[in-house]
Amino acid sequence: MRATTVSARVRQELRKRIDEIAKAERRTMSDIVQLAIESFVRQYDELHPQFRTDILQGLAQIDAGEVVPYERG
């Protein structure tokens, strides 16, 4: 499968940690970032279908300004 480049900004502390993990695992930074993205996508895709639908519906309502304020009681 052909690879493509993805650019992202991360906090310095996160970059340092990624470098440490890559060194400990004897992998490249690219390998570590790819594994992290694959893990995120896998977890995202495995969410319970109704939960995922609810999340997307909630985000759409926020975008539409249909937000009910939370009141502390």
VEXDREN-2710 file (C-alpha; in Angstrom, 1 decimal):
% VEXDREN-2710
k/r/px/py/pz
1/MET/0.0/0.0/0.0
2/ARG/1.3/3.4/-0.9
3/ALA/2.1/5.8/1.9
4/THR/1.4/9.5/2.1
5/THR/2.7/12.3/4.3
6/VAL/0.5/13.8/7.0
7/SER/1.7/16.9/8.9
8/ALA/0.6/17.7/12.4
9/ARG/1.6/20.1/15.2
10/VAL/2.1/18.6/18.7
11/ARG/3.2/20.0/22.0
12/GLN/6.9/19.8/22.7
13/GLU/6.3/17.5/25.6
14/LEU/4.4/15.1/23.4
15/ARG/7.1/15.2/20.7
16/LYS/9.7/14.4/23.3
17/ARG/7.7/11.5/24.5
18/ILE/7.2/10.1/21.0
19/ASP/10.9/10.4/20.4
20/GLU/11.6/8.4/23.7
21/ILE/9.1/5.7/22.7
22/ALA/10.5/5.4/19.2
23/LYS/14.0/5.0/20.7
24/ALA/12.9/2.5/23.2
25/GLU/11.0/0.5/20.6
26/ARG/13.8/0.9/18.0
27/ARG/11.3/2.3/15.6
28/THR/11.1/5.5/13.6
29/MET/9.0/8.4/14.6
30/SER/6.9/7.7/11.5
31/ASP/6.3/4.1/12.7
32/ILE/5.2/5.3/16.1
33/VAL/2.8/7.9/14.7
34/GLN/1.4/5.5/12.2
35/LEU/0.7/2.9/15.0
36/ALA/-1.0/5.6/17.1
37/ILE/-3.2/6.7/14.2
38/GLU/-4.1/3.1/13.3
39/SER/-5.0/2.5/16.9
40/PHE/-7.2/5.6/17.1
41/VAL/-9.0/4.7/13.9
42/ARG/-9.5/1.1/15.0
43/GLN/-11.0/2.3/18.3
44/TYR/-13.2/4.8/16.5
45/ASP/-14.5/2.2/14.1
46/GLU/-15.2/-0.3/16.9
47/LEU/-17.4/2.1/18.9
48/HIS/-20.8/0.7/19.6
49/PRO/-22.9/1.9/16.5
50/GLN/-25.6/3.7/18.5
51/PHE/-23.0/5.4/20.7
52/ARG/-21.2/6.6/17.6
53/THR/-24.5/7.8/16.1
54/ASP/-25.3/9.6/19.3
55/ILE/-21.9/11.3/19.3
56/LEU/-22.2/12.4/15.7
57/GLN/-25.8/13.6/16.3
58/GLY/-24.7/15.6/19.3
59/LEU/-21.8/17.2/17.4
60/ALA/-24.3/18.2/14.6
61/GLN/-26.6/19.7/17.2
62/ILE/-23.7/21.8/18.6
63/ASP/-22.8/22.9/15.1
64/ALA/-26.4/24.0/14.5
65/GLY/-26.5/25.9/17.8
66/GLU/-29.0/23.5/19.3
67/VAL/-27.3/23.2/22.7
68/VAL/-29.2/22.9/26.0
69/PRO/-27.2/24.5/28.8
70/TYR/-26.2/22.3/31.7
71/GLU/-27.4/23.7/35.0
72/ARG/-25.8/22.6/38.2
73/GLY/-28.3/21.9/40.9
END
